[in-house]
Amino acid sequence: MATRITSTRREDGIQVLKISCPERRNILDEASYELLIEGLEAAEADEGIKVLIITGTENCFTAGNDLANYRALAQADRVPAITFLRRLHAFPKPVIAAAEGIAMGLGISMLLHSDFAYAGNATRFQLPFTNFALTPLGGTTWLLPRLAGGKAASQMLLLGQPFSARQACDIGLLTDTAPDGRALEQAFDCAARLLAKPVDALLATKALMSAADAEAIGEALNREEQALLARCRSSEAQGAIDAFFATRHGR
């Protein structure tokens, strides 16, 4: 079943991109990234859109990249997920993420590239790349240590240790937590406060903030793309992915 990306343009100047395939925990594939990029491009081109909200379903933000896609990346020269994250990082208007239930892998990278992020109290977070003999993506290896500190980042990236919404908020990954089921409500409240500000001043301020680390993040995205492609070509990663699917299908 394909993951649906729906785009809703509201009359108040907010556009909402929703990731929806709860049967498969909202996992993302190449088609999903193309649709997300189309949503970003439409929101950027539309002068009536002032704020973008990215969200998932009521019980899941996203479990990240479809593991089956990592098999295909063994023959690829680019990573579609990173192409999308580059575009998200460069998006000039305020971006707010609202997560419930699960945020894994690329889902956490999306939060790192959002200007504001809210999550329900019971949301669980994990960066499980090393569990599958893979390396992180999205500039995460540069952004997360600077956000959480080296030791906490090692727990998350090297051990793949799950962490809570409270921990995510404490390290600055989230703007705030919310009662379960109300993260999107908090995102809309934040959007309303942004809409009350002078638009050009918001855009100029975001541009100044983004410029400060744009080169470093761009270099991290490039390093991680090459490292991930190399890992996908390795027998270690392909074996770990095969073992996961064999276990899931009871073989």
C-alpha positions in Angstrom: 0.0 0.0 0.0 1.4 3.4 -1.1 1.9 6.2 1.4 -0.3 9.1 0.6 0.9 12.7 0.8 -2.0 15.1 0.9 -1.6 18.9 0.6 -4.2 21.2 2.0 -4.1 24.9 1.4 -6.0 26.9 4.0 -7.4 30.3 3.4 -5.6 31.7 6.4 -2.2 31.3 4.8 -1.3 27.8 6.2 -0.5 24.8 4.0 -0.6 21.3 5.6 1.4 18.4 4.2 0.1 15.1 5.7 1.9 11.8 5.6 -0.7 9.0 5.7 -0.3 5.2 5.5 -0.9 4.1 9.1 -1.0 0.4 8.0 2.7 0.7 7.3 3.5 3.3 10.0 3.7 6.1 7.4 7.0 4.8 5.9 8.4 6.9 3.0 9.7 5.9 -0.4 10.9 7.6 -3.6 7.3 8.4 -4.7 6.6 9.9 -1.2 9.7 12.2 -1.4 8.7 13.4 -4.9 5.2 14.3 -3.6 6.7 16.0 -0.5 9.0 18.1 -2.7 6.1 19.0 -5.0 4.2 20.2 -1.8 7.2 22.3 -0.8 7.6 23.8 -4.2 3.9 24.7 -4.4 4.0 26.3 -0.9 7.1 28.3 -1.8 5.6 29.5 -5.1 2.2 30.5 -3.6 2.5 34.0 -2.2 -0.6 33.4 -0.2 1.0 30.6 1.8 2.9 32.0 4.8 3.5 28.9 7.0 3.9 25.2 6.3 2.9 22.4 8.7 4.1 18.9 8.2 2.3 16.1 10.1 1.4 12.4 10.0 -1.6 10.5 11.3 -3.0 10.5 14.8 -0.8 7.5 15.9 2.3 7.9 13.8 4.4 10.7 12.3 6.6 8.4 10.2 8.8 5.3 10.8 11.2 6.7 8.3 12.5 5.4 5.0 11.1 2.1 3.6 13.8 -0.5 4.3 13.1 -2.1 1.0 14.4 1.0 -0.7 17.8 0.6 0.8 18.2 -2.6 -1.4 17.6 -0.5 -4.5 20.1 2.2 -3.3 22.9 -0.4 -3.9 22.6 0.5 -7.6 21.9 4.3 -7.1 24.0 7.4 -7.3 21.8 9.5 -5.1 19.5 9.1 -2.1 15.9 10.4 -2.7 15.4 11.0 1.0 18.4 13.3 1.1 17.2 15.2 -2.0 13.9 15.9 -0.1 15.8 17.0 3.1 18.0 19.3 1.1 14.8 20.9 -0.3 13.2 21.1 3.2 16.3 22.7 4.6 16.3 25.3 1.9 12.5 26.1 2.2 12.4 29.8 2.9 9.1 30.0 4.9 8.5 28.9 8.5 8.0 25.1 8.8 6.3 23.5 11.8 6.2 19.8 12.4 3.6 18.0 14.4 4.3 14.4 15.5 2.3 11.7 17.3 3.1 8.1 18.2 6.3 7.3 16.4 9.1 9.3 14.8 12.0 7.2 13.5 15.0 7.7 11.3 14.1 10.2 8.6 11.2 11.4 10.7 13.7 12.8 13.2 15.7 14.3 10.4 12.6 16.2 9.3 12.2 17.6 12.8 15.8 18.8 12.8 15.1 20.7 9.6 11.8 22.3 10.9 11.7 25.7 12.6 9.3 24.5 15.2 8.3 20.9 16.2 5.7 19.6 18.6 4.9 16.0 19.7 2.5 14.2 21.8 3.8 13.2 25.2 3.8 9.5 24.4 5.6 9.8 21.1 8.7 7.6 20.8 11.8 8.5 18.9 14.6 6.3 17.5 17.5 6.5 15.0 18.0 2.8 14.3 20.4 3.1 11.3 23.2 1.1 12.9 20.8 -1.8 13.7 20.6 -2.3 9.9 24.3 -1.7 9.3 23.4 1.7 7.8 24.6 5.3 8.5 22.4 8.3 9.3 21.1 10.8 6.8 19.8 14.4 6.7 22.7 16.2 8.2 21.9 14.3 11.5 25.5 13.5 12.3 26.3 17.3 12.3 23.1 18.7 13.7 22.4 16.2 16.6 25.7 16.4 18.4 25.5 20.2 18.4 21.9 20.0 19.7 22.1 17.2 22.2 25.8 17.0 23.0 28.2 14.3 22.0 27.4 11.7 24.6 23.6 11.9 24.1 24.1 11.8 20.3 26.2 8.7 20.6 23.4 7.0 22.5 20.9 7.9 19.8 23.1 7.4 16.7 25.6 4.6 17.7 23.4 2.6 20.0 20.1 3.5 18.2 18.7 4.0 21.7 15.0 5.0 21.8 14.1 8.2 23.6 11.0 9.9 24.8 9.2 13.1 23.8 10.3 14.7 27.1 14.0 13.8 26.3 13.5 15.2 22.7 12.2 18.4 24.2 15.0 18.7 26.7 17.7 18.5 24.0 15.9 21.0 21.8 14.7 18.6 19.1 11.1 19.7 20.0 9.8 23.1 20.7 7.4 21.6 23.2 5.4 18.5 24.0 1.6 18.3 24.0 -1.1 16.1 25.5 -1.4 13.1 23.2 -3.5 13.9 20.1 -2.9 17.7 20.4 0.5 18.2 18.7 -1.2 19.4 15.5 -3.4 21.8 17.6 -0.2 23.3 19.0 1.3 23.6 15.5 -1.7 25.6 14.4 -1.5 27.8 17.4 2.2 28.5 16.6 1.2 29.1 13.0 -1.4 31.7 14.0 1.2 33.5 16.1 3.6 33.6 13.1 0.8 34.9 10.8 0.4 37.8 13.1 4.0 38.9 12.4 5.3 41.0 9.5 5.9 38.5 6.7 9.0 40.0 5.2 10.7 40.3 8.6 10.0 36.6 9.3 11.5 35.5 5.9 14.5 37.7 6.4 15.1 36.5 9.9 14.8 32.8 8.8 17.2 33.5 5.9 19.8 35.0 8.3 19.5 32.1 10.7 19.8 29.5 7.9 22.8 31.2 6.3 24.9 30.8 9.5 25.3 27.0 9.1 24.2 26.4 5.5 27.6 25.4 4.2 28.3 23.0 7.1 24.9 21.4 6.8 25.3 21.1 3.0 28.7 19.4 3.5 27.2 17.0 6.1 24.3 16.1 3.7 26.9 15.3 1.0 29.1 13.2 3.3 26.1 11.3 4.6 24.8 10.6 1.1 28.0 9.1 0.0 28.4 7.1 3.2 24.9 5.7 3.0 25.3 4.7 -0.6 28.5 2.9 0.3 26.7 1.1 3.1 23.8 0.1 0.9 26.3 -1.6 -1.4 27.8 -3.6 1.4 27.0 -7.2 2.1 26.7 -6.3 5.8 23.8 -3.9 5.2 22.1 -6.1 2.7 22.4 -9.0 5.0 20.9 -7.1 7.9 18.0 -5.9 5.8 17.4 -9.4 4.5 17.4 -10.8 8.0 14.8 -8.2 9.1 12.4 -9.1 6.3 13.0 -12.8 6.9 12.1 -12.4 10.6 9.1 -10.3 9.8 7.7 -12.9 7.4 8.5 -15.8 9.8 11.2 -17.4 7.6 
